Amino acid sequence: MATLPNLQHYWLPFTANRQFKSMPRLFKAAKGNYYTTIDDRTLLDATAGLWCVAAGHGREEIASAAAHQLRTLDYAPAFQCSHPLAFEAAEKLADYMPKGLDRIFFTGSGSESVDTALKIALAYHRITGNPMRNKLIGRERGYHGVNFGGVSVGGIAGNRKAFGNGLAGVDHLRHTLDISRNAFTRGVPQDGGIALANEFEQRITTLHDPSTIAALIVEPMQGSAGVVLPPAGYLQRLREICDKYGILLIFDEVITGFGRLGTKFGVDYFGVMPDILTCAKGLTNGAIPMGAVAVKTEIHDAFMANSAPNAIELPHGYTYTAHPVACAAAVAMLDIFNSEKLEERAGSLSSHFEQAAHSLKGLPFVKDIRNIGLVAGIELEPTPEKPGARAFATYLKCYEMGVHVRFTGDVIAISPPLTIEKNEIDRIFSTIAEALTSLAKEGDAGLDISQYLKNEQQWAAHQLEIQQQANLE
């Protein structure tokens, strides 16, 4: 029997801790498109870790760069000092960004990137003589990380209800999911985009007065809410409205950046340019925590032009901003993108991926299928009084069958590494199909999670025995 760590002390994020510790799902290694579990089983990674491992696991180029940097310069102060690799990483990322988004502020995560972008937007209006522009607009079902700014502009109730009011002066647009009109759409839905965007002007700007709104933040594709796509023309119309009223448009590309849609960024896929762009995840292939905010040159230059000589233009930053090891990993990852053209590879696989995803139509419980690039969301019919139970059971069944998927609410979300092969794509969706068929045969018994992962349950029981014995001693 494999040796388990002591499970007592670690408080897992976004996890039902009691349930997890009764059935611990632990990875001990990863290579390519696969994880190795603690009991030496191989799992196909259908989620790119957590949307972040674009180039596959265990990339030697990144590991070597990070190891070399640790031995050379493990840390440098981020305030009033820096190191050459920070500027090299910023230059490479600026070159990778859509043209014009070429001033880079580094952070430690997507959550930090969002809060940084919101603060830049507020400070920009203040420094350019418009301090009354202090309201922020997000969107229902939006996910912008877990810091107070991101939670406030985010629109997922479960992420907000435990933490009080959040930031003042925040409102939200309606989300774009309309299953009654756009169920089983392949790619971007064609209906309703302009009308949804026009609500921004008709409702939000009327309620608040557009001269008081600093920024609108949206994900080009809403990932954590269950793969919600913008209908045709929606993002373009939002851009027009923001331009009309002098509102900054922020794209949160923490998920959609770095090839996920078959292009470098959602900006490139949809042909819409924001004023500020946030990213993280794929920037270092998930190997080292890092995020970034890219802003238009003129926004950056406004801070430089309107600040007093020798003044700190933006009083904001983190201890680990442009951490040397993270910069080394980012440079190595951007070199991989440049040499392997992973975005183009993802684009070339997207048609096969779409066909495989939509092959699930007609299977038990499948309510809707949404896809774009190498992302798919399979929405399941909810179980009465047990929201998310069917998706969780599907996740566990797939895990047993050797495929790691992600569940969010009643949606199974698929976002494999961009190095995925066609036969592996087929395996992902055939496994989901088998899991759903099995659940349908088992009925209510299929929702009983105690029937899954018996080995993991035995380990947990054994670990508990060890802890109890230690307490007695």
Residue pairs with C-beta under 8 A, 6 or more apart in sequence:
1 458
1 459
1 462
2 38
2 39
2 40
2 459
4 24
4 26
4 38
4 459
4 460
4 462
4 463
6 463
6 467
7 21
7 24
7 460
7 463
8 467
11 17
12 20
19 449
21 460
22 457
22 460
23 449
23 452
23 453
23 456
23 457
23 460
24 38
24 456
24 459
24 460
24 463
25 37
25 399
25 453
25 456
26 37
26 38
27 35
27 36
27 37
27 38
27 43
28 36
28 37
28 38
29 35
29 36
30 36
30 45
30 53
30 57
30 58
31 56
31 57
31 58
32 56
32 57
32 58
32 417
32 419
33 44
33 45
33 56
33 57
33 416
33 417
33 419
33 420
33 421
33 424
34 42
34 43
34 44
34 45
34 57
35 42
35 43
35 45
35 57
35 404
36 42
36 43
37 43
38 459
39 455
41 402
42 402
43 399
43 402
43 403
43 404
44 402
44 403
44 404
44 424
44 427
44 428
45 53
45 57
45 404
45 416
45 417
46 398
46 403
46 404
46 405
46 406
46 414
46 415
46 416
46 428
47 404
47 405
47 406
47 413
47 414
47 415
47 416
48 54
48 286
48 415
48 416
48 417
48 418
49 57
49 286
50 281
50 286
50 406
51 223
51 254
51 255
51 260
51 281
51 282
51 415
52 280
52 281
52 282
52 285
52 286
53 282
53 285
53 286
53 417
54 258
54 259
54 260
54 281
54 282
54 285
54 333
54 337
54 342
54 417
54 418
54 419
55 285
55 333
55 336
55 337
55 340
55 342
55 417
55 418
55 419
56 417
56 418
56 419
57 417
59 285
59 287
59 332
59 333
59 336
61 332
61 335
61 336
62 284
62 285
62 287
62 329
62 332
62 333
62 336
63 287
64 332
65 328
65 329
65 331
65 332
66 287
66 288
66 325
66 328
66 329
66 332
68 328
69 85
69 324
69 325
69 327
69 328
70 325
72 324
73 83
73 85
73 324
74 324
74 325
75 323
75 324
76 82
76 83
76 324
78 317
78 318
78 319
78 320
78 321
78 322
78 323
79 317
82 322
83 322
83 324
83 327
85 322
85 324
85 327
85 328
85 331
86 106
86 322
86 324
86 327
88 327
88 331
89 104
89 106
89 322
89 327
89 330
89 331
89 334
90 104
90 106
90 322
92 330
92 331
92 334
92 335
93 104
93 283
93 292
93 294
93 330
93 334
94 101
94 102
94 103
94 104
94 294
96 264
96 334
96 337
96 338
97 104
97 264
97 265
97 277
97 294
98 264
98 265
98 267
98 268
98 273
98 277
100 273
100 296
100 297
101 267
101 273
101 274
101 276
101 277
101 294
101 295
101 296
102 294
102 297
103 294
103 295
103 296
103 297
103 299
103 300
104 292
104 293
104 294
105 116
105 120
105 292
105 293
105 295
105 314
105 321
106 290
106 291
106 292
106 321
106 322
106 326
106 327
107 113
107 116
107 280
107 290
107 291
107 292
107 293
107 318
107 321
108 289
108 290
108 291
108 318
108 320
108 321
108 323
108 326
109 145
109 280
109 289
109 290
109 291
110 145
110 252
110 254
110 278
110 279
110 280
110 281
110 291
111 144
111 145
111 146
111 147
111 150
111 291
112 145
112 147
112 291
112 318
113 145
113 254
113 278
113 279
113 280
113 291
113 292
113 293
114 144
114 145
114 147
114 149
114 150
114 153
114 217
114 252
114 254
114 278
115 145
115 147
115 148
115 149
115 150
116 278
116 293
116 316
117 215
117 217
117 250
117 252
117 276
117 278
117 293
118 136
118 149
118 150
118 153
118 215
118 217
118 250
119 149
119 314
119 316
120 276
120 293
120 295
120 299
120 314
120 316
121 136
121 214
121 215
121 248
121 250
121 275
121 276
122 133
122 134
122 136
122 214
122 215
123 303
123 314
123 316
124 214
124 248
124 299
124 302
124 303
125 131
125 133
125 134
125 214
125 248
127 302
127 303
127 306
127 307
128 302
128 306
130 211
130 246
132 211
132 212
133 211
133 212
133 213
133 214
133 246
133 247
134 169
134 212
134 214
135 169
135 170
135 171
135 208
135 212
135 213
135 214
136 149
136 152
136 153
136 167
136 169
136 170
136 171
136 213
136 214
136 215
136 216
136 217
137 153
137 170
137 171
137 172
137 173
137 200
137 204
137 213
137 215
137 216
137 217
137 247
138 144
138 152
138 153
138 154
138 155
138 170
138 171
138 172
138 173
138 216
138 217
138 218
139 155
139 172
139 173
139 174
139 175
139 217
139 218
139 219
139 222
140 155
140 172
140 173
140 174
140 175
141 155
141 156
141 175
141 177
141 222
141 225
141 226
141 228
142 153
142 154
142 155
142 156
142 172
142 175
142 217
142 218
142 219
142 222
142 225
142 252
143 154
143 156
143 159
143 219
143 222
143 223
143 224
143 225
144 150
144 151
144 153
144 154
144 217
144 219
144 252
145 151
145 154
145 254
146 159
148 163
148 166
148 167
149 167
151 159
151 160
151 163
151 166
152 160
152 166
152 167
152 170
153 167
153 170
153 172
153 217
154 160
155 172
155 175
155 225
156 224
156 225
160 166
171 204
171 207
171 208
173 196
173 199
173 200
173 204
173 216
173 218
174 196
174 199
175 222
175 225
175 228
176 189
176 192
176 193
176 196
176 222
176 228
176 229
176 230
176 231
176 234
177 225
177 226
177 228
178 189
178 191
178 192
178 231
179 367
179 368
179 379
181 189
181 191
181 192
182 189
182 190
182 191
182 192
182 231
183 367
183 368
184 358
184 361
184 368
184 369
185 229
185 370
186 354
186 358
186 371
187 229
187 354
187 371
187 372
188 229
188 230
188 231
188 232
188 372
189 229
189 231
189 232
190 231
190 232
191 231
192 231
193 230
193 231
193 232
193 233
193 234
193 237
194 233
194 234
194 237
196 231
196 234
197 233
197 234
197 235
197 237
197 238
197 241
198 237
198 241
200 216
200 238
200 241
201 241
201 244
201 245
204 213
205 213
205 241
205 245
210 245
210 246
210 247
211 245
211 246
213 245
213 247
214 247
214 248
215 247
215 248
215 249
215 250
215 275
215 276
216 238
216 242
216 247
216 248
216 249
216 250
217 250
217 251
217 252
218 235
218 238
218 249
218 250
218 251
218 252
219 251
219 252
219 253
219 254
219 255
219 256
219 266
220 230
220 235
220 251
220 253
220 256
220 261
220 265
220 266
220 267
220 269
220 270
220 272
221 227
221 228
221 229
221 230
221 255
221 256
221 261
221 266
221 372
221 375
222 228
222 229
223 255
223 256
223 375
223 413
223 415
224 255
224 408
225 408
226 370
226 377
226 379
226 408
226 409
226 410
226 411
226 413
227 370
227 371
227 372
227 375
227 376
227 377
227 411
227 413
228 370
228 377
229 370
229 372
230 270
235 270
235 272
236 270
236 271
236 272
238 249
238 272
239 249
239 272
239 273
239 274
241 247
242 248
242 249
242 275
248 275
248 276
248 299
249 274
249 275
249 276
250 274
250 275
250 276
250 277
250 278
251 265
251 266
251 267
251 272
251 274
251 276
251 277
251 278
252 278
253 265
253 266
253 267
253 277
253 278
253 279
254 278
254 279
254 280
254 281
254 291
255 281
255 415
256 265
256 266
256 269
257 264
257 265
257 266
257 277
257 279
257 280
257 281
257 282
257 283
258 264
258 265
258 279
258 281
258 282
258 283
258 337
258 342
258 343
259 282
259 337
259 342
259 343
259 345
259 346
259 418
260 282
260 346
260 373
260 374
260 375
260 415
260 418
261 269
261 346
261 372
261 373
261 374
261 375
262 269
262 343
262 344
262 346
262 347
262 348
262 350
262 373
262 374
263 269
263 343
263 347
263 373
264 337
264 343
265 277
265 279
267 273
267 274
267 277
269 372
269 373
275 295
275 296
275 299
276 293
276 294
276 295
276 296
276 299
277 293
277 294
277 295
278 291
278 292
278 293
279 291
279 292
279 293
279 294
280 290
280 291
280 292
282 333
283 290
283 291
283 292
283 330
283 333
284 290
284 326
284 329
284 330
284 333
285 329
285 333
285 336
287 329
287 333
288 323
288 325
288 326
288 329
288 330
289 320
289 326
290 323
290 326
290 327
290 329
290 330
303 313
303 314
304 313
307 313
320 326
336 342
337 343
342 418
342 419
343 418
345 418
345 419
346 373
346 374
346 418
347 373
349 374
349 420
349 422
349 425
350 372
350 373
350 374
352 422
352 425
353 371
353 373
353 374
353 376
353 425
354 371
354 376
356 425
356 426
356 428
356 429
357 369
357 371
357 376
357 378
357 414
357 429
358 369
358 371
359 429
359 433
360 366
360 369
360 378
360 429
360 432
360 433
360 436
361 369
363 433
363 436
363 437
364 436
364 437
364 439
364 440
365 380
365 381
365 390
365 436
365 439
365 440
366 378
366 379
366 380
366 381
366 436
367 379
367 380
367 381
367 410
368 377
368 378
368 379
369 376
369 377
369 378
369 379
370 376
370 377
370 379
371 377
374 415
374 416
374 418
374 420
375 413
375 414
375 415
376 413
376 414
376 415
377 411
377 412
377 413
377 414
378 411
378 412
378 413
378 414
378 432
379 410
379 411
380 390
380 391
380 394
380 410
380 411
380 412
380 436
381 390
381 410
382 388
382 390
382 410
383 389
383 390
383 447
386 447
387 409
387 410
388 407
388 409
388 410
389 447
390 410
390 439
390 447
391 407
391 408
391 409
391 410
391 411
391 412
392 407
392 449
393 439
393 446
393 447
393 449
393 452
394 405
394 407
394 412
394 432
394 435
394 436
394 439
395 405
395 406
395 407
395 412
396 449
396 452
396 453
397 434
397 435
397 438
397 439
397 446
397 452
398 404
398 405
398 431
398 432
398 435
399 405
399 452
399 453
400 452
400 453
401 431
401 434
401 435
402 431
403 427
403 428
403 431
403 432
405 412
405 413
405 414
405 428
405 432
406 412
406 413
406 414
406 415
407 413
412 432
414 428
414 429
414 432
416 424
416 425
416 428
438 446
439 446
439 447
440 446
445 451
450 457
